[in-house]
Structures are given as structure tokens and as C-alpha cells.
């Protein structure tokens, strides 16, 4: 149970870090929209949601999350490479490699919805939603959906890989 909580916390750090790194203004606007306030994105003399410090904070959170995810397996590898390689080359019946491939497909789909939501929606919908006046509303909904899909798929992938590594 501890490992699942640890992975969830690491993925939350990774998601927030990537949001701040890629688009801090859109991240704060999304927080405003979810909270139904105008606190984070309102203009003020000391508040700039697109300031470089937010991208720096995003980079720091992303690196911290990647350290949380890849640090423990790397430390095990550095402690005893022979045992680590033996675990990697053994077969384990509880791991579904087809499931890992499906989880990775959903990860790519989530990244697609986060980066270009209307392009994906226009490719598969009969009417072009990007030309409608409420297109911005669809962008927020699709990005939230993409974030959830990415989060769940990364969690599923990490569980499958933990099963493989902890055998």
C-alpha cells in the first residue's frame, strides 16, 4: 500500500511540475476555473502568472518527481547490478506486457489531449468544434480529461512495472 501511495504522490508532483513548466498561465487559469474564482489569474502589481519563476518551480518539481520515480530503482541497481539484471531477465506471470502497451497508448493519448485537444477532437468528431464560439470551454474540459487519462495510465504502467521489479 505504501508503494501505491508513493507512486501517486510522485505522479502528482510530476503533473504539477509539468503544468508549471509548460504553461503556468494556463495552469493558474485552470485552477481559477475549477475553483470558480478569479484569484490566481487576476492582474496585480506583484502577481505575474507567466513569470519565469513559475517555470523554474515547474522544472524543480519535475526533477524532484523524476528523482522520486527513478531514484529507488537506480539505487538498487547501483547497490547490486547482478541481482537487478537477474530480476530483469526473469519471467514473471503477474505482469501483463499487453497491459503495459495499452497503458502506454493511453499515456500518449492523454499527452495528446493535454497538448492539442481540439486537433484530436476535430479529427474524430463529425462537426468541427474548434470553429464554435465555445471552443475555449471544450479546451478546458478536454485538457482535464487528458490529465486524468495521463495520470491513470502512468499509475497503471507503474503498477505493472513494480510488479515486475518486485518479483
C-alpha positions in Angstrom: 0.0 0.0 0.0 2.9 2.3 0.7 4.3 1.9 -2.8 1.0 2.8 -4.4 0.8 6.0 -2.3 4.4 6.8 -3.0 3.8 6.5 -6.8 0.6 8.5 -6.6 2.5 11.3 -4.8 5.3 11.2 -7.2 2.9 11.4 -10.2 1.1 14.4 -8.6 4.4 16.2 -8.3 5.2 15.3 -11.9 1.8 16.5 -13.1 2.0 19.9 -11.3 5.6 20.3 -12.3 4.9 19.7 -16.0 1.9 22.1 -15.9 4.0 24.8 -14.3 6.9 24.1 -16.7 4.9 24.1 -19.9 2.2 26.7 -19.3 2.0 28.4 -15.9 -0.6 30.9 -17.0 -2.9 28.2 -18.3 -2.4 26.2 -15.1 -3.4 29.1 -12.9 -6.4 29.8 -15.2 -7.4 26.2 -14.9 -7.2 26.5 -11.1 -9.4 29.6 -11.2 -11.9 27.8 -13.4 -12.1 24.8 -11.1 -12.4 26.9 -8.0 -14.8 29.3 -9.8 -12.8 32.3 -8.7 -10.5 34.9 -10.2 -7.8 34.7 -7.6 -4.8 33.2 -9.4 -5.1 34.9 -12.8 -6.3 38.3 -11.8 -3.9 41.1 -12.8 -2.0 42.7 -10.0 1.2 44.7 -9.5 3.1 41.9 -7.8 1.4 38.9 -9.5 2.5 37.6 -12.8 1.4 34.0 -13.6 3.7 33.9 -16.6 6.8 34.9 -14.6 10.0 32.8 -15.2 10.0 31.8 -11.5 6.9 29.6 -12.1 8.7 27.8 -14.9 11.7 27.4 -12.6 9.4 26.0 -9.9 7.9 23.6 -12.5 11.4 22.5 -13.5 12.3 21.9 -9.9 9.1 19.9 -9.2 9.5 17.9 -12.4 13.1 16.9 -11.5 12.1 16.1 -7.9 9.3 13.8 -9.2 11.6 12.1 -11.7 14.1 11.6 -8.8 11.3 10.1 -6.7 10.3 7.7 -9.6 13.7 6.7 -10.9 15.8 7.1 -7.7 14.9 3.9 -5.9 15.4 1.6 -8.9 18.7 3.3 -9.7 19.9 3.0 -6.1 19.0 -0.7 -6.1 20.9 -1.1 -9.4 24.0 0.7 -8.1 24.0 -1.4 -4.9 23.9 -4.8 -6.7 23.8 -4.8 -10.5 23.9 -8.6 -10.8 20.7 -9.0 -8.7 19.0 -6.2 -10.6 19.9 -7.8 -14.0 18.7 -11.2 -12.8 15.3 -9.7 -11.9 15.0 -8.0 -15.3 15.7 -11.2 -17.2 13.4 -13.5 -15.2 9.8 -14.2 -16.3 7.0 -13.1 -14.0 3.5 -14.3 -14.6 1.6 -11.5 -12.8 2.8 -8.9 -15.3 0.8 -8.3 -18.5 3.0 -6.8 -21.1 0.0 -6.3 -23.3 -1.4 -4.2 -20.4 1.8 -2.2 -20.3 1.4 -1.4 -24.0 -2.2 -0.4 -23.6 -1.3 1.8 -20.6 1.4 3.4 -22.7 -1.1 4.0 -25.5 -3.4 5.8 -23.1 -0.4 7.8 -21.8 0.2 9.1 -25.4 -3.5 9.8 -25.8 -3.5 11.8 -22.5 -0.5 13.8 -23.7 -2.3 14.4 -27.0 -5.3 15.7 -25.2 -3.1 17.9 -23.0 -1.1 19.4 -25.8 -3.5 19.6 -28.8 -7.1 18.9 -27.6 -9.1 20.5 -30.4 -6.9 18.9 -33.1 -7.7 15.4 -31.7 -11.4 16.2 -31.3 -11.7 17.7 -34.8 -10.1 14.6 -36.2 -12.6 12.3 -34.7 -15.8 14.3 -34.4 -18.3 14.8 -37.3 -18.5 18.6 -36.7 -15.6 20.9 -36.2 -15.7 22.1 -32.6 -12.7 24.4 -32.9 -14.8 26.7 -35.1 -17.6 27.1 -32.5 -17.7 30.1 -30.2 -17.4 28.0 -27.0 -14.2 26.3 -28.2 -12.3 27.5 -25.1 -14.7 25.7 -22.9 -14.1 22.5 -24.8 -10.3 23.0 -24.5 -10.5 23.1 -20.7 -12.8 20.1 -20.5 -10.5 18.1 -22.9 -7.3 19.1 -21.0 -8.8 18.0 -17.7 -9.8 14.7 -19.4 -6.3 14.4 -20.9 -4.7 15.0 -17.5 -6.9 12.4 -15.8 -6.2 9.8 -18.6 -2.4 10.5 -18.4 -2.4 10.3 -14.6 -4.4 7.0 -14.5 -2.3 5.5 -17.3 1.0 6.4 -15.7 -0.3 4.9 -12.4 -1.3 1.7 -14.2 2.0 1.4 -16.0 4.0 2.0 -12.8 1.9 -0.7 -11.0 2.7 -3.2 -13.8 6.4 -2.3 -13.7 6.5 -2.5 -9.9 5.0 -6.0 -10.1 7.8 -6.9 -12.5 10.6 -5.4 -10.5 9.4 -6.6 -7.1 9.1 -10.2 -8.1 
